[in-house]
Every structure is written in structure tokens, then in C-alpha cells.
Amino acid sequence: MYGETSGPKAVGVIAPTAVAAAASMNPQGTIRFQQRADGVLVSGRITGLRPNQEHGFHVHEAADCAGDALGTKGHFNPDGAPHGKHDGHAHHAGDLPALKADASGVAEINALVKKLTVDAGPASVVGRGLIVHRDPDDYTTQPTGNAGPRPGCAVIRAE
């Protein structure tokens, strides 16, 4: 769908955090990152979301999913941009498209993200946290989008 698929790859395996039960969620799934000439293809499937709801989805600075996943720190933002919608002009590198759960609480993602890389360097996703938030991202509240607690987390690792 998005062109060449032979670049470096990374993966994050989403698991529930300590706040998942309180959020009435049990997020689980695998998200893959594939380097392309024109960006990174982010693809995968997550189950255990709130049915028929949207959830904020972001790459975070650190790879610490312990407890409530607050150890992942803020959104990954190597260029110091304001928070915004991933396909908008100004946004964090870690601002990903929202997860839109179906009636069964399942969401799929297949999006090309321009500000990330899988290769080593300042924009690399490898060694970062990947967070599923409880609430939708409002795309305006700085610096987080007001997306709420972090019931799902993954550490992104090179494949």
C-alpha cells in the first residue's frame, strides 16, 4: 500500500498496565514499524479496547512500561514541535493516528508516519515506549492531547 517494504523493522507488543482494569480495558496486540523511503509504516492490531471508542496512540520518550507506564515520560518529540494531529503541519514525531475500536473493542492501524525512523538516529522509534491511552486525543491540549491514563504499553524493539 505504501511502497517498498525492505527497510529496517521494529515491533512493539502492547500489554495491559496497572491502570488497565480501572479503565475497563485489556489492551493487547502487536504493532510493527517498517522503514520506507518516505517515512515509517506503522501497522498492527490491538484488542481489548473500549468498544466503539477512539483512543490516543503515541510513541513516548522512554521504554518503561512498569506500573502505570508514567515512566515512558512524554510524547517522543526530538524536534521540539507542539502537540497536534499526526498528519497536520505541527506535531510531535510520536503523535500517531488515533486507534478507532470497533464494536468488539478491536482496532487496526496502517499508517505512514513521516517524522519517525526505524534507523538509528534522533528520530528512531527503537528503544521508545508505545502507549495506548484511555481517552481520545483532542489534538490541541499541550503537551499531551488530554488523552488520559495509559492502560496499554509496549517497548519498541528492533527486529
DSSP file (Angstrom, degrees, kcal/mol; ACC not computed):
  #  RESIDUE AA STRUCTURE BP1 BP2  ACC     N-H-->O    O-->H-N    N-H-->O    O-->H-N    TCO  KAPPA ALPHA  PHI   PSI    X-CA   Y-CA   Z-CA
    1    1 A M              0   0    0      0, 0.0     3,-0.1     0, 0.0     0, 0.0   0.000 360.0 360.0 360.0 -38.6    0.0    0.0    0.0
    2    2 A Y        -     0   0    0      1,-0.3     2,-0.2   109,-0.0    36,-0.2   0.094 360.0-108.4-114.5  23.2    2.8    2.4    0.9
    3    3 A G  S    S+     0   0    0     33,-0.1    -1,-0.3    34,-0.1    33,-0.0  -0.598  77.0  29.8  97.8-153.3    5.6    1.3   -1.4
    4    4 A E        -     0   0    0     -2,-0.2     3,-0.1     1,-0.1    33,-0.1  -0.070  48.0-172.1 -53.7 140.8    8.9   -0.5   -0.7
    5    5 A T        +     0   0    0      1,-0.1    -1,-0.1    31,-0.1    30,-0.1   0.123  57.4  95.6-121.6  21.0    9.0   -2.9    2.3
    6    6 A S        +     0   0    0     28,-0.1    -1,-0.1     3,-0.0    30,-0.1   0.406  58.4 104.3 -98.6   4.8   12.6   -3.8    2.6
    7    7 A G  S    S-     0   0    0     28,-0.8    29,-0.1     1,-0.2    30,-0.0  -0.103  83.3 -60.3 -78.1 179.2   13.9   -1.3    5.2
    8    8 A P        -     0   0    0      0, 0.0    27,-3.0     0, 0.0     2,-0.3  -0.160  56.0-149.6 -57.1 153.3   14.7   -1.8    8.8
    9    9 A K  E     -A   34   0A   0     25,-0.2   150,-2.5   109,-0.1     2,-0.3  -0.908  16.8-178.6-129.2 154.1   11.9   -3.1   11.1
   10   10 A A  E     -AB  33 158A   0     23,-2.3    23,-3.0    -2,-0.3     2,-0.3  -0.946   9.6-155.8-142.8 164.3   10.8   -2.7   14.7
   11   11 A V  E     -AB  32 157A   0    146,-2.7   146,-2.8    -2,-0.3     2,-0.4  -0.997   7.7-162.5-145.2 146.4    8.0   -4.1   16.8
   12   12 A G  E     -AB  31 156A   0     19,-2.7    19,-2.9    -2,-0.3     2,-0.8  -0.998  11.1-152.5-128.4 128.5    6.1   -3.3   20.0
   13   13 A V  E     -A   30   0A   0    142,-0.5   142,-0.3    -2,-0.4    17,-0.2  -0.879  19.5-141.7-103.3 107.7    4.0   -5.8   21.8
   14   14 A I  E     +A   29   0A   0     15,-2.3    15,-1.5    -2,-0.8   140,-0.2  -0.473  26.6 172.4 -72.0 132.5    1.2   -4.0   23.6
   15   15 A A  E     -E  153   0B   0    138,-2.2   138,-2.3    -2,-0.2    13,-0.2  -0.952  37.8 -90.8-135.7 156.4    0.3   -5.4   27.1
   16   16 A P  E     -E  152   0B   0      0, 0.0   136,-0.2     0, 0.0     2,-0.1  -0.361  38.4-147.6 -66.9 146.1   -2.0   -4.1   29.8
   17   17 A T    >   -     0   0    0    134,-2.1     3,-1.5    51,-0.1     4,-0.4  -0.408  37.8 -85.7-100.1-177.1   -0.6   -1.8   32.5
   18   18 A A  T 3  S+     0   0    0     49,-2.9     4,-0.3     1,-0.3    50,-0.2   0.683 128.0  51.7 -64.9 -18.2   -1.5   -1.5   36.2
   19   19 A V  T 3> S+     0   0    0     48,-0.4     4,-1.3   131,-0.3    -1,-0.3   0.402  81.9  94.5 -99.2   2.6   -4.3    1.0   35.3
   20   20 A A  T <4>S+     0   0    0     -3,-1.5     5,-2.4   131,-0.2     3,-0.4   0.921  83.4  48.9 -62.3 -46.6   -5.9   -1.1   32.6
   21   21 A A  T >45S+     0   0    0     -4,-0.4     3,-1.7     1,-0.2    -1,-0.2   0.907 109.7  51.8 -62.7 -41.8   -8.6   -2.7   34.8
   22   22 A A  T 345S+     0   0    0     -4,-0.3    -1,-0.2     1,-0.3    -2,-0.2   0.782 109.7  51.0 -64.6 -26.1   -9.6    0.7   36.2
   23   23 A A  T 3<5S-     0   0    0     -4,-1.3    -1,-0.3    -3,-0.4    -2,-0.2   0.377 114.7-119.7 -88.7   3.2  -10.0    1.9   32.6
   24   24 A S  T < 5S+     0   0    0     -3,-1.7     2,-0.3     1,-0.2    -3,-0.2   0.894  76.1 118.3  56.2  42.8  -12.2   -1.1   31.8
   25   25 A M      < -     0   0    0     -5,-2.4    -1,-0.2    -6,-0.1    24,-0.2  -0.922  48.8-172.4-135.3 159.1   -9.6   -2.1   29.2
   26   26 A N        -     0   0    0     22,-2.8    23,-0.2    -2,-0.3    21,-0.1  -0.422  24.8-167.7-145.2  62.4   -7.3   -5.0   28.5
   27   27 A P        +     0   0    0      0, 0.0     2,-0.3     0, 0.0    21,-0.2  -0.324  16.9 158.0 -66.5 130.2   -5.2   -3.8   25.5
   28   28 A Q  E     + C   0  47A   0     19,-1.8    19,-3.2   -13,-0.2     2,-0.3  -0.992  14.4  97.2-148.0 143.3   -3.1   -6.4   23.8
   29   29 A G  E     -AC  14  46A   0    -15,-1.5   -15,-2.3    -2,-0.3     2,-0.4  -0.948  57.3 -88.6 162.5-178.8   -1.6   -6.6   20.3
   30   30 A T  E     -AC  13  45A   0     15,-1.1    15,-1.2    -2,-0.3     2,-0.5  -0.982  25.8-167.3-126.1 130.6    1.4   -6.2   18.1
   31   31 A I  E     -AC  12  44A   0    -19,-2.9   -19,-2.7    -2,-0.4     2,-0.3  -0.973  10.1-157.3-118.2 129.5    2.4   -3.0   16.3
   32   32 A R  E     -AC  11  43A   0     11,-3.6    11,-2.3    -2,-0.5     2,-0.5  -0.823   5.0-156.5-109.0 146.0    5.1   -3.2   13.6
   33   33 A F  E     -AC  10  42A   0    -23,-3.0   -23,-2.3    -2,-0.3     2,-0.5  -0.988  11.4-174.1-121.9 122.3    7.3   -0.3   12.3
   34   34 A Q  E     -AC   9  41A   0      7,-2.2     7,-2.8    -2,-0.5   -25,-0.2  -0.968  21.6-131.7-123.5 117.0    8.7   -0.6    8.8
   35   35 A Q  E     + C   0  40A   0    -27,-3.0   -28,-0.8    -2,-0.5     2,-0.3  -0.478  31.4 176.7 -67.6 132.6   11.2    2.0    7.5
   36   36 A R  E >   - C   0  39A   0      3,-3.0     3,-1.0    -2,-0.2   -31,-0.1  -0.812  45.0-106.4-125.7 168.3   10.3    3.2    4.0
   37   37 A A  T 3  S+     0   0    0     -2,-0.3     3,-0.1     1,-0.2   -34,-0.1   0.824 122.0  41.3 -63.9 -30.5   11.9    5.9    1.8
   38   38 A D  T 3  S-     0   0    0    -36,-0.2     2,-0.3     1,-0.2    -1,-0.2   0.215 130.3 -62.1-105.8  14.3    9.0    8.2    2.5
   39   39 A G  E <  S-C   36   0A   0     -3,-1.0    -3,-3.0    76,-0.1     2,-0.5  -0.961  71.7 -47.6 142.7-159.2    8.5    7.5    6.3
   40   40 A V  E     -CD  35 113A   0     73,-2.8    73,-3.0    -2,-0.3     2,-0.6  -0.964  40.7-138.6-118.2 126.8    7.7    4.7    8.6
   41   41 A L  E     -CD  34 112A   0     -7,-2.8    -7,-2.2    -2,-0.5     2,-0.6  -0.753  18.5-163.2 -82.6 120.8    4.7    2.3    8.0
   42   42 A V  E     +CD  33 111A   0     69,-3.3    69,-2.6    -2,-0.6     2,-0.3  -0.931  21.9 160.4-105.9 120.3    3.0    1.7   11.4
   43   43 A S  E     +CD  32 110A   0    -11,-2.3   -11,-3.6    -2,-0.6     2,-0.3  -0.981   7.8  93.0-143.6 152.3    0.7   -1.3   11.2
   44   44 A G  E     -CD  31 109A   0     65,-2.1    65,-2.4    -2,-0.3     2,-0.4  -0.959  52.2 -92.2 157.0-170.7   -1.0   -3.8   13.5
   45   45 A R  E     -CD  30 108A   0    -15,-1.2   -15,-1.1    -2,-0.3     2,-0.4  -1.000  22.6-166.6-142.1 135.3   -4.0   -4.8   15.5
   46   46 A I  E     -CD  29 107A   0     61,-2.9    61,-2.7    -2,-0.4   -17,-0.2  -0.992   6.5-170.5-127.2 132.1   -4.9   -4.2   19.2
   47   47 A T  E     +C   28   0A   0    -19,-3.2   -19,-1.8    -2,-0.4    59,-0.2  -0.602  60.1  55.0-108.1 172.7   -7.7   -5.9   21.1
   48   48 A G  S    S+     0   0    0     56,-0.4   -22,-2.8   -21,-0.2    58,-0.2   0.707  73.4 136.9  78.3  20.9   -9.2   -5.2   24.5
   49   49 A L        -     0   0    0     56,-2.6    -1,-0.2    -3,-0.2    85,-0.1  -0.416  68.7 -81.0 -90.1 171.3  -10.1   -1.6   23.8
   50   50 A R    >   -     0   0    0     84,-0.1     3,-1.3    -2,-0.1    51,-0.2  -0.625  59.9-106.4 -71.2 124.5  -13.3    0.2   24.8
   51   51 A P  T 3  S+     0   0    0      0, 0.0    52,-0.3     0, 0.0    51,-0.1  -0.207  94.7   1.8 -57.5 139.8  -15.9   -0.8   22.1
   52   52 A N  T 3  S+     0   0    0     50,-1.9     2,-0.3     1,-0.2    50,-0.1   0.768 107.3 117.8  56.3  31.4  -16.8    1.9   19.6
   53   53 A Q    <   -     0   0    0     -3,-1.3    48,-2.8    49,-0.3     2,-0.4  -0.882  61.6-125.0-126.3 160.4  -14.4    4.4   21.1
   54   54 A E  E     -J  100   0C   0     -2,-0.3     2,-0.4    46,-0.2    46,-0.2  -0.815  23.8-162.8-101.9 142.2  -11.3    6.3   20.0
   55   55 A H  E     -J   99   0C   0     44,-2.7    44,-2.6    -2,-0.4    79,-0.1  -0.986  22.8-115.3-128.5 134.5   -8.0    6.1   21.9
   56   56 A G        -     0   0    0     79,-3.0    77,-3.0    -2,-0.4     2,-0.4  -0.375  32.4-165.9 -61.4 146.7   -5.0    8.3   21.8
   57   57 A F  E     +F  132   0B   0     39,-0.4    39,-1.6    75,-0.2     2,-0.3  -0.967  15.3 160.8-144.5 118.8   -1.9    6.4   20.5
   58   58 A H  E     -FG 131  95B   0     73,-1.9    73,-3.0    -2,-0.4     2,-0.5  -0.983  41.9-124.1-144.1 148.5    1.6    7.8   20.8
   59   59 A V  E     -F  130   0B   0     35,-2.1    17,-2.9    -2,-0.3    71,-0.3  -0.831  40.1-155.6 -82.8 129.4    5.3    6.9   20.8
   60   60 A H  E     -FH 129  75B   0     69,-3.3    69,-1.3    -2,-0.5    15,-0.2  -0.679  22.4-109.3-108.4 164.7    6.7    8.1   24.1
   61   61 A E  S    S+     0   0    0     13,-2.7     2,-0.3    11,-0.3    12,-0.2   0.871  92.1  41.9 -60.8 -44.8   10.3    9.1   25.0
   62   62 A A  S    S-     0   0    0     10,-2.4     2,-0.9    12,-0.2    67,-0.3  -0.704  70.7-129.0-116.4 159.0   11.3    6.2   27.3
   63   63 A A        +     0   0    0     64,-0.4     2,-0.4    -2,-0.3     9,-0.1  -0.578  62.9 122.6-103.1  67.4   10.8    2.4   27.3
   64   64 A D        +     0   0    0     -2,-0.9     7,-0.3     5,-0.2     8,-0.3  -0.821  22.8 165.3-133.3  93.9    9.5    1.9   30.9
   65   65 A C        +     0   0    0     -2,-0.4    -1,-0.1     6,-0.1     4,-0.1   0.283  32.8 132.5 -91.7  10.0    6.1    0.1   31.0
   66   66 A A  S >  S-     0   0    0      2,-0.1     3,-2.3     3,-0.1     5,-0.5  -0.269  73.4 -23.9 -63.4 147.7    6.2   -0.6   34.7
   67   67 A G  T 3  S-     0   0    0      1,-0.3   -49,-2.9     2,-0.1   -48,-0.4  -0.278 138.5  -5.0  58.3-120.8    3.2    0.1   36.8
   68   68 A D  T 3  S-     0   0    0    -51,-0.2    82,-0.4   -50,-0.2    -1,-0.3   0.314  95.4-116.6 -90.4   7.8    1.0    2.9   35.3
   69   69 A A  S X  S+     0   0    0     -3,-2.3     3,-1.7     1,-0.1    -5,-0.2   0.608  76.0 131.7  67.2  15.5    3.6    3.4   32.4
   70   70 A L  G >   +     0   0    0     -4,-0.3     3,-1.7     1,-0.3    -1,-0.1   0.713  59.4  76.2 -67.3 -17.2    4.3    7.0   33.5
   71   71 A G  G 3  S+     0   0    0     -5,-0.5    -1,-0.3    -7,-0.3    -6,-0.1   0.598  75.7  75.0 -67.5 -10.8    7.9    6.1   33.2
   72   72 A T  G <  S-     0   0    0     -3,-1.7   -10,-2.4    -8,-0.3   -11,-0.3   0.587  91.4-158.7 -75.2  -7.9    7.6    6.3   29.4
   73   73 A K    <   -     0   0    0     -3,-1.7    -1,-0.2   -12,-0.2     3,-0.1  -0.248  37.0 -21.4  64.9-150.3    7.6   10.1   30.1
   74   74 A G  S    S-     0   0    0      1,-0.2   -13,-2.7   -14,-0.1   -12,-0.2  -0.137  87.5 -62.0 -85.3-179.4    6.1   12.5   27.4
   75   75 A H  B     -H   60   0B   0    -15,-0.2     2,-0.3    68,-0.2   -15,-0.3  -0.339  63.8 -97.1 -60.0 142.0    5.4   12.1   23.7
   76   76 A F        +     0   0    0    -17,-2.9    18,-2.5    53,-0.2    17,-0.2  -0.490  57.4 161.3 -63.4 122.5    8.5   11.5   21.7
   77   77 A N    >   +     0   0    0     -2,-0.3     3,-1.5    16,-0.2    -1,-0.1  -0.467  11.7 163.2-149.2  65.5    9.4   14.9   20.3
   78   78 A P  T 3  S+     0   0    0      0, 0.0    -1,-0.1     0, 0.0    45,-0.1   0.720  80.4  48.8 -65.8 -20.3   13.0   15.2   19.1
   79   79 A D  T 3  S-     0   0    0      2,-0.0    44,-0.0    44,-0.0    13,-0.0   0.366 107.5-119.6-102.5   6.7   12.4   18.4   17.1
   80   80 A G    <   +     0   0    0     -3,-1.5    12,-0.1     1,-0.2    -3,-0.0   0.767  55.9 158.0  68.2  26.6   10.5   20.4   19.9
   81   81 A A        -     0   0    0     10,-0.2    -1,-0.2     1,-0.1     2,-0.1  -0.383  45.5-100.8 -79.4 159.7    7.3   20.8   17.9
   82   82 A P        -     0   0    0      0, 0.0    -1,-0.1     0, 0.0     2,-0.1  -0.417  46.4 -92.1 -73.5 158.7    3.9   21.4   19.6
   83   83 A H        +     0   0    0      8,-0.2     2,-0.3    57,-0.1    61,-0.1  -0.428  66.6 130.5 -67.7 145.0    1.5   18.5   20.0
   84   84 A G        -     0   0    0     59,-0.1     8,-0.2    -2,-0.1     2,-0.2  -0.962  58.2 -43.6-173.2-172.7   -1.0   18.1   17.2
   85   85 A K    >   -     0   0    0     -2,-0.3     3,-2.5    54,-0.3    10,-0.1  -0.498  52.9-122.0 -73.8 138.9   -2.6   15.7   14.7
   86   86 A H  T 3  S+     0   0    0      1,-0.3    28,-0.2    10,-0.3    29,-0.1   0.762 112.0  43.2 -57.4 -28.0   -0.1   13.3   13.1
   87   87 A D  T 3  S+     0   0    0      9,-0.1    -1,-0.3    26,-0.1     2,-0.1   0.297  97.8  99.1-101.2  10.5   -1.0   14.5    9.6
   88   88 A G  S <  S-     0   0    0     -3,-2.5     3,-0.1     2,-0.1    -4,-0.1  -0.347  87.0-104.2 -87.7 174.6   -1.1   18.1   10.5
   89   89 A H  S    S+     0   0    0      1,-0.2     2,-0.5    -2,-0.1    -1,-0.1   0.963 105.8  36.5 -65.3 -54.4    1.7   20.7    9.9
   90   90 A A  S    S+     0   0    0     -7,-0.1     2,-0.3    -9,-0.0    -1,-0.2  -0.895  79.1 124.3-108.0 124.3    3.0   20.9   13.5
   91   91 A H        -     0   0    0     -2,-0.5    -8,-0.2    -7,-0.1   -10,-0.2  -0.974  59.7 -87.1-166.6 159.6    3.0   17.8   15.7
   92   92 A H    >   -     0   0    0     -2,-0.3     3,-1.4    -8,-0.2   -15,-0.2  -0.380  37.0-121.2 -65.9 150.3    5.3   15.6   17.8
   93   93 A A  T 3  S+     0   0    0      1,-0.2   -16,-0.2   -17,-0.2    22,-0.2   0.855 115.1  55.6 -58.7 -33.3    7.1   12.9   16.0
   94   94 A G  T 3  S+     0   0    0    -18,-2.5   -35,-2.1   -35,-0.1     2,-0.8   0.444  76.1 113.3 -82.8  -0.4    5.4   10.5   18.4
   95   95 A D  B <   -G   58   0B   0     -3,-1.4   -37,-0.2   -19,-0.2     3,-0.1  -0.640  48.3-178.4 -74.9 110.3    1.8   11.7   17.5
   96   96 A L        -     0   0    0    -39,-1.6   -39,-0.4    -2,-0.8   -10,-0.3  -0.641  35.9 -81.3-105.0 163.4    0.3    8.7   15.8
   97   97 A P        -     0   0    0      0, 0.0    -1,-0.1     0, 0.0    14,-0.1  -0.322  58.8 -96.0 -59.9 147.4   -3.2    8.3   14.3
   98   98 A A        -     0   0    0      1,-0.1     2,-0.5   -42,-0.1   -42,-0.2  -0.276  32.2-118.2 -62.5 149.0   -5.9    7.5   16.8
   99   99 A L  E     -J   55   0C   0    -44,-2.6   -44,-2.7    -3,-0.1     2,-0.7  -0.824  26.1-159.2 -86.8 125.6   -7.0    3.9   17.4
  100  100 A K  E     -J   54   0C   0     -2,-0.5     8,-0.4     8,-0.3   -46,-0.2  -0.892   9.6-150.7-112.1 102.6  -10.6    3.5   16.5
  101  101 A A        -     0   0    0    -48,-2.8     6,-0.2    -2,-0.7   -54,-0.1  -0.444   6.2-139.8 -75.5 142.2  -12.1    0.5   18.2
  102  102 A D    >   -     0   0    0      4,-2.3     3,-2.1    -2,-0.1   -50,-1.9  -0.154  44.8 -76.3 -84.8-171.8  -15.0   -1.4   16.6
  103  103 A A  T 3  S+     0   0    0      1,-0.3    -2,-0.1   -52,-0.3    -1,-0.0   0.690 134.3  52.1 -63.4 -18.8  -17.9   -2.9   18.4
  104  104 A S  T 3  S-     0   0    0      2,-0.2   -56,-0.4   -54,-0.1    -1,-0.3   0.386 120.7-106.2 -96.2   2.2  -15.7   -5.8   19.6
  105  105 A G  S <  S+     0   0    0     -3,-2.1   -56,-2.6     1,-0.3     2,-0.4   0.764  77.0 134.0  79.0  25.8  -13.0   -3.4   21.0
  106  106 A V        -     0   0    0    -59,-0.2    -4,-2.3   -58,-0.2     2,-0.4  -0.911  31.5-175.5-112.3 134.9  -10.6   -4.2   18.2
  107  107 A A  E     -D   46   0A   0    -61,-2.7   -61,-2.9    -2,-0.4     2,-0.4  -0.980   6.6-162.4-128.4 143.2   -8.6   -1.5   16.3
  108  108 A E  E     -D   45   0A   0     -2,-0.4     2,-0.4    -8,-0.4    -8,-0.3  -0.930   5.4-162.6-119.9 148.8   -6.3   -1.8   13.3
  109  109 A I  E     +D   44   0A   0    -65,-2.4   -65,-2.1    -2,-0.4     2,-0.2  -0.989  20.1 163.0-131.9 142.1   -3.8    0.7   12.2
  110  110 A N  E     +D   43   0A   0     -2,-0.4     2,-0.4   -67,-0.2   -67,-0.2  -0.646  29.5 145.1-154.6  88.4   -2.0    1.0    8.8
  111  111 A A  E     -D   42   0A   0    -69,-2.6   -69,-3.3    -2,-0.2     2,-0.6  -0.973  46.8-130.1-137.9 144.3   -0.5    4.5    8.5
  112  112 A L  E     -D   41   0A   0     -2,-0.4     2,-0.5   -71,-0.2   -71,-0.2  -0.840  25.1-163.5 -92.2 123.7    2.6    6.1    7.0
  113  113 A V  E     -D   40   0A   0    -73,-3.0   -73,-2.8    -2,-0.6     3,-0.4  -0.946   6.9-166.5-114.5 122.4    4.2    8.4    9.6
  114  114 A K  S    S+     0   0    0     -2,-0.5    -1,-0.1   -28,-0.2   -21,-0.1   0.766  77.9  55.6 -82.3 -28.6    6.7   10.9    8.2
  115  115 A K  S    S+     0   0    0    -22,-0.2     2,-0.3   -29,-0.1    -1,-0.2   0.419  95.3  75.8 -93.3   3.0    8.6   12.2   11.3
  116  116 A L        -     0   0    0     -3,-0.4     2,-0.3   -76,-0.1     8,-0.2  -0.734  55.5-167.7-109.0 159.6    9.8    8.8   12.6
  117  117 A T  B     -k  124   0D   0      6,-2.1     8,-2.2    -2,-0.3     9,-0.3  -0.940  22.4-155.2-134.3 162.0   12.6    6.5   11.6
  118  118 A V  S    S+     0   0    0     -2,-0.3     8,-0.2     6,-0.2  -109,-0.1   0.649  76.3  89.9-100.7 -29.8   13.5    2.9   12.4
  119  119 A D  S    S-     0   0    0      1,-0.1     7,-0.2  -111,-0.1    -2,-0.1  -0.184  98.1 -83.3 -58.1 157.3   17.1    3.5   11.6
  120  120 A A  S    S+     0   0    0      4,-0.1    -1,-0.1     3,-0.1    -2,-0.1  -0.340  84.8  87.2 -60.1 146.1   19.5    4.7   14.3
  121  121 A G  S >  S-     0   0    0     -3,-0.1     3,-1.6     1,-0.1    -4,-0.1  -0.824  92.0 -57.3 144.6 178.4   19.3    8.5   14.8
  122  122 A P  T 3  S+     0   0    0      0, 0.0    -1,-0.1     0, 0.0    -2,-0.1   0.708 129.8  45.8 -65.1 -21.6   17.5   11.2   16.7
  123  123 A A  T 3  S+     0   0    0     -3,-0.1    -6,-2.1    -4,-0.1     2,-0.1   0.249  82.7 131.8-103.8  12.1   14.0   10.3   15.3
  124  124 A S  B <   -k  117   0D   0     -3,-1.6    -6,-0.2    -8,-0.2    -4,-0.1  -0.413  47.3-155.8 -71.3 137.4   14.3    6.5   15.8
  125  125 A V    >   +     0   0    0     -8,-2.2     3,-1.7    -2,-0.1    31,-0.2   0.647  60.7 112.7 -81.2 -17.3   11.5    4.6   17.5
  126  126 A V  T 3  S+     0   0    0     -9,-0.3    31,-0.2     1,-0.3     3,-0.1  -0.364  83.0  17.0 -64.0 129.9   13.7    1.8   18.7
  127  127 A G  T 3  S+     0   0    0     29,-3.0   -64,-0.4     1,-0.3    -1,-0.3   0.625 103.3 115.7  83.8  14.6   14.0    1.8   22.5
  128  128 A R    <   -     0   0    0     -3,-1.7    28,-2.9    28,-0.3    -1,-0.3  -0.627  66.5-107.3-108.3 169.0   11.0    4.0   23.0
  129  129 A G  E     -FI  60 155B   0    -69,-1.3   -69,-3.3   -67,-0.3     2,-0.5  -0.692  20.2-152.0 -94.1 151.9    7.6    3.4   24.7
  130  130 A L  E     -FI  59 154B   0     24,-2.4    24,-1.6    -2,-0.3     2,-0.4  -0.992  18.0-162.9-125.2 122.0    4.4    2.9   22.8
  131  131 A I  E     -FI  58 153B   0    -73,-3.0   -73,-1.9    -2,-0.5     2,-0.6  -0.894  19.6-160.1-117.9 133.6    1.2    4.0   24.6
  132  132 A V  E     -FI  57 152B   0     20,-2.3    20,-1.6    -2,-0.4   -75,-0.2  -0.958  27.1-150.5-100.4 119.7   -2.5    3.2   24.2
  133  133 A H        -     0   0    0    -77,-3.0    17,-0.2    -2,-0.6    15,-0.2  -0.540  16.8-128.0 -90.7 158.3   -4.4    5.9   26.1
  134  134 A R  S    S+     0   0    0     15,-2.0    14,-0.2    13,-0.2   -84,-0.1   0.865  88.9  42.5 -69.3 -37.6   -7.8    5.5   27.7
  135  135 A D  S    S-     0   0    0     12,-2.6   -79,-3.0    14,-0.3    -2,-0.2  -0.579  93.5 -88.6-112.0 167.3   -9.3    8.6   26.0
  136  136 A P        -     0   0    0      0, 0.0     2,-0.5     0, 0.0    -1,-0.1  -0.385  43.3-112.3 -68.4 154.1   -9.3   10.2   22.6
  137  137 A D        -     0   0    0      1,-0.1     9,-0.2    10,-0.1     8,-0.1  -0.766  17.7-157.3 -84.2 129.2   -6.6   12.7   21.8
  138  138 A D        -     0   0    0      7,-2.8    -1,-0.1    -2,-0.5     8,-0.1   0.541  23.9-140.6 -86.3  -5.0   -8.1   16.2   21.4
  139  139 A Y  S    S+     0   0    0      6,-0.2   -54,-0.3     1,-0.2     7,-0.1   0.481  86.3  63.8  62.8   5.6   -5.1   17.3   19.3
  140  140 A T        +     0   0    0    -56,-0.1    -1,-0.2     5,-0.1     2,-0.1   0.688  67.5  95.7-125.1 -37.7   -4.9   20.7   21.0
  141  141 A T  S  > S-     0   0    0      4,-0.1     4,-2.3     3,-0.1     5,-0.1  -0.397  82.5 -99.9 -62.3 127.3   -4.2   20.4   24.7
  142  142 A Q  T  4 S-     0   0    0      1,-0.3    -1,-0.1     2,-0.2    -2,-0.0  -0.778  86.9  -5.3 -98.3 140.9   -0.4   20.9   25.2
  143  143 A P  T  4 S+     0   0    0      0, 0.0    -1,-0.3     0, 0.0   -68,-0.2  -0.962 137.3  25.9 -99.6  11.6    1.7   18.9   25.5
  144  144 A T  T  4 S-     0   0    0    -61,-0.1     3,-0.5   -70,-0.1    -2,-0.2   0.613  84.6-120.1-114.5 -13.1   -0.4   15.6   25.7
  145  145 A G     <  -     0   0    0     -4,-2.3    -7,-2.8     1,-0.2    -6,-0.2   0.582  53.6 -93.7  80.6   7.6   -3.7   16.0   23.9
  146  146 A N  S    S+     0   0    0     -9,-0.2    -1,-0.2    -5,-0.1    -4,-0.1   0.854  76.7 150.7  55.0  39.9   -5.6   15.2   27.1
  147  147 A A        -     0   0    0     -3,-0.5   -12,-2.6     1,-0.2   -91,-0.3   0.424  42.1-141.6 -89.1   1.5   -5.8   11.5   26.3
  148  148 A G        +     0   0    0    -14,-0.2    -1,-0.2   -15,-0.2    -2,-0.0  -0.200  45.6   0.6  80.4-165.9   -5.9   10.3   29.9
  149  149 A P        -     0   0    0      0, 0.0   -15,-2.0     0, 0.0   -14,-0.3   0.089  65.2-117.0 -58.7 171.7   -4.3    7.3   31.6
  150  150 A R        +     0   0    0    -82,-0.4  -131,-0.3   -17,-0.2   -17,-0.2  -0.718  39.9 161.9-116.0  76.7   -2.0    4.7   29.9
  151  151 A P        +     0   0    0      0, 0.0  -134,-2.1     0, 0.0     2,-0.4   0.637  67.4  47.4 -75.6 -12.3   -3.7    1.3   30.1
  152  152 A G  E     +EI  16 132B   0    -20,-1.6   -20,-2.3  -136,-0.2     2,-0.3  -0.991  65.8 169.3-131.5 139.5   -1.6   -0.2   27.3
  153  153 A C  E     +EI  15 131B   0   -138,-2.3  -138,-2.2    -2,-0.4     2,-0.3  -0.996   9.2 179.5-148.5 149.5    2.1   -0.1   26.8
  154  154 A A  E     - I   0 130B   0    -24,-1.6   -24,-2.4    -2,-0.3     2,-0.5  -0.981  26.1-131.0-142.4 153.9    4.9   -1.6   24.7
  155  155 A V  E     - I   0 129B   0     -2,-0.3     2,-0.5  -142,-0.3  -142,-0.5  -0.941  30.5-131.5-100.3 126.9    8.7   -1.3   24.4
  156  156 A I  E     -B   12   0A   0    -28,-2.9   -29,-3.0    -2,-0.5     2,-0.3  -0.695  31.4-177.7 -84.7 123.8    9.6   -0.8   20.8
  157  157 A R  E     -B   11   0A   0   -146,-2.8  -146,-2.7    -2,-0.5     2,-0.1  -0.920  30.0-106.6-124.2 146.7   12.5   -3.1   19.8
  158  158 A A  E      B   10   0A   0     -2,-0.3  -148,-0.3  -148,-0.2   -40,-0.0  -0.398 360.0 360.0 -64.8 145.4   14.4   -3.6   16.6
  159  159 A E              0   0    0   -150,-2.5  -149,-0.2    -2,-0.1    -1,-0.1   0.400 360.0 360.0 -98.7 360.0   13.6   -6.8   14.7
